[in-house]
Amino acid sequence: MTYFLTSFKTSVSNYKSSFGCVVLGIFLLFSIVSNAQKKRDLLSAFLQQNILETQDGSYNIPFDKKELHDKIKNLPQDVQEKILSEANEAMKYNWPSIPVTSYLDFKRNGDRMRMEQYWSDGLDVLKKLVLAEVLEGQGKFIDAIINGSWAVCEQSTWVLSAHLPSQKGGAGIPNINDPIIDLGAGEMASTLAWTYYFFKDDFEKVSPFLKARIPYEITHRIIEPYIARDDFWWMSFKNENFVNNWNPWCNYNVLLSTLLLGEEITPKARKEVIEKSMKSVDKFINYYKDDGACEEGPAYWSHAAAKMMEYLELLKTYSGGKISLSDFPIIKNMGKYILNAHIYDDYYINFADSSVRLQTSPGIVFRYGSYVNDTSLKQFGSFLAKKEDFYLNPIKGSLDIALHNIDIYPLLKDTPAVESIEMSFWYNGTEIAGGRTDKSASKGFFFAAKGGYNDESHNHNDVGTFILYHDGKPLFVDIGVETYSKKTFGPERYKIWTMQSDYHNLPMINGFAQVDGKKFKASEVHFLNSKSQLRFSLNLAGAYPEAASCKSWNRTYTLKRASKSELIIEDQFELKEYKGESIQHFIVAQLPILEKEGKIKLKDKAGRSVSFYYPEDLFSVKIEELILTDKRLLSSWKQDRLYRIIMTDKKKLSANKYKFQIVENLQN
C-alpha cells in the first residue's frame, strides 16, 4: 500500500512484532495501574458525524512561510538580530555521526544523556537555521539546512536510546528493520516536516531527490508504522488502564508531520492518521479524572494536558473549527491545573517526578487559555511571559513551540499580566488539596498535600505527604527527582532514595516504610475549607505493607488563616501489635535549629522564621544533612543540601494521638 506520492516508493512491512512482550521500563513500571476512567470518547463522537468525509481537498495549516516571515519582521529588532546571530553560529556546526556506543551507554551503564545530547543539538541547530532563513529569505542558510536535514535523514534511528528496549532485540544497537515511534522520533519528524513545509521549493531547485528524501523518511519511520500498528503502548488501544503524556505528545507529532507533508501523503493515509489519532487521544482524555489534575505532576503538564491542547488546537485549525473540545469542562479543568500548582515565582507543587523549580512555557499557557477561552489562563501566560523575559527570547524550545510563540507574540504582549491566586483547591479525584493564608503569593503559608495511591504515573511512595512554603519560599519540602537513568524507570526505581516515603514528610510505621503498588493507597479522604481554615484528612495505613500491622493511621492537616499563619498536623494511630520503631520524618530546606526540647526554629536566608513545635515527651530528635550531588537536584534547588528531621517515638506505644504545630513568627 502506498502512503506518499514521490519517486521514492515504499510499502508497509509487517510491523506486527513482539512489541507486546518487549516493553519499556516505564511501561513495565506503571502498566498495571487501575484508574477510575470515564468512557467520554469526545473526539470519536466527531467521527460519527462524518466531518472528515465532508472535508474538501484543501485544509488549514497554522501559518505559511510568508505569514511567518511577516510576523518575525514585526518582532523587536533585538530578537531578529538574535535569530540571525544564532543561525550564523549554527552554520559552523559539523553534523556528527552519532556514535553507536552512545546508544550502548544506556544498556551498559544506564546513561542516556550522551546520546540525547547529540539528538537535542541537532534539533536546536536545525531550528535556528530554519528561523533565520524564513526571516532573511535570501538563501544564505539553505545549504546549511540541506546539510542538516540530510544528516538527520541518514541517521539509523531518531529514537532515543532509553526507548530502544521496545524494539525487536531490545536495548543497545538501533534495529533499522523495526521502526518504532517514541518521543524522540516524533520530535525529529515534526521538525523535519516543518523544514520541508517551508523549503520544499528550494529543495526542488537543488534536486528532486532532495525534496523527496524528507517525506520518504517520515513516511517510512513514522506514518507507515503508525497506520499499520496498534500495539505501541502509548496509543492505549491494548491497555486503557495506563495512559500518560506519551499519548498526546506522540499523536501530536504524527498528525503534525502528516499534515505538513501535504500532497506528498495520500488522502487515504492522511484520513487514517487523523481518525486513528482521534481515537487514541480519546484514551488520554478518558484516563483523566473529572478534576483535571495531572497525575504526573506540574513538570509534565506542558507535555501532557498542554500537549493534548496543542493536538486539539491543530485538529481545530485543520477542520476549520468543525472539530473542537474547547467547551468541555474536563478540557478546561486540565488547563486550570497549572494555575493551582503554581506557588510563587518559579516554584510549583512538585509531587511525583517534578522538580521544585519549573520554567513553564508562557506561550503554551496562553494558547491553552485561548483554546478554552479562559481569561485567567491567558493572563497567567502573560504574567509568566513578563517574569521569564519571554519577549526578549520567544524562540526557546522546539521549532514548533518557537513558531507558535512568534505567531501569538503580539496577542500575548497585549494581554494583562495577572498571577491569579486561588485561596484553596481540592482535586477530589486525584486527591490533591491545598491553599494559602494570604491573597499575596509572597506572604503567609502555602500548603499542599496528597492522598492517592502508590502506583501513579511517575510515582513516588508518598501517600499523605505535604509541602509548606512561607512567604513564597520552600520550608517543608518534597525533594523531587534526580537525573533520569535506566534505574529511574526500571525494577530498581524504589531503591532510589528520593522515591521512598522515608524521604518524604511521612512516618515510618512499626519499622516499615510505604511500598509501591496500586493497592497501597489512602482511605477515608476528606477535605473541608472555610474562610478561617482549611482541613485535609486521610488514613495512611493502607499505603504500608501488611507486615507493618497498622490498623489505622489517621492524619489531619489544618491550615489556619489567622493573624499568624499556622499549620497543625495531627496523627492518631492504632497498631495491631508493636513490632518496631515508628519514626516521623520531615524534610526541610533550611538548617533546623533545636532551640529547646519541643521547639525547632526554621529560618531562611532573608531572616524570616517559623517555629515547629512537637511533643517533647514523645519524641527524641535527630537532624540529618542530605547532601545533594545529583546535577538535576543541584540545579533545581540551587543549594547543595537539604535537611531531614528524624523524630523517634520514645514510648513505643501501639496507639496514641499527638500533634505538631508550625507557626509563623511575625517578629524574627
ABEGO torsion letter per residue (X at the ends): XBABBBABBBBBBBABBAAAABBBAAAAAAAABBBBBBBAGAAAAAAAAGAAAABBABBBBABBAAAAAAAAAABBAAAAAAAAAAAAAAAABBBBBBBAAAAAAAAAAGBAAAAAAAAAAAAAAAAAAAAAAAAAGAGAAAAAAAAAAAAAAABABABBAAAAAABBGEBEBBBAABBBBBAAAAAAAAAAAAAAAAAAAAAAAABAAAAAAAAAAAAAAAAAAAAABAABAAAGAABAABBBAAAAAAAAAAAAAAAAAEAABBAAAAAAAAAAAAAAAAAAAAABBAAGBBAAEAAAAAABAAAAAAAAAAAAAAAGGABBAAABAAAAAAAAAAAAABABEABBBABEABBABBBBBAAAAAAAAAAAGBAAAAAAAAAAAAAAGAAABAABEBAAAAAAAAAAAAAAAABBBBAGBBABBBBAAAGBBBEBABABAABEBBBBBBBEBAABBGBBBABGBBBBBBGGBBBBBBAEBBBBBAAAABAAAAABAAABAAABBBBBBGGBBBBBEAABBBBGBBBBBBAABBBBBBBAAAABBAAAGBABBBBBBBBBBBABBBBBBBBBBBBABBABBBBBBBBBABBBBBABBGBBBBBBAAGBBBBBBBBAAABBBBBBBBBBABAAAAAAAGBABBBBBBBBBAAGBABBBBBBBBBBBABX
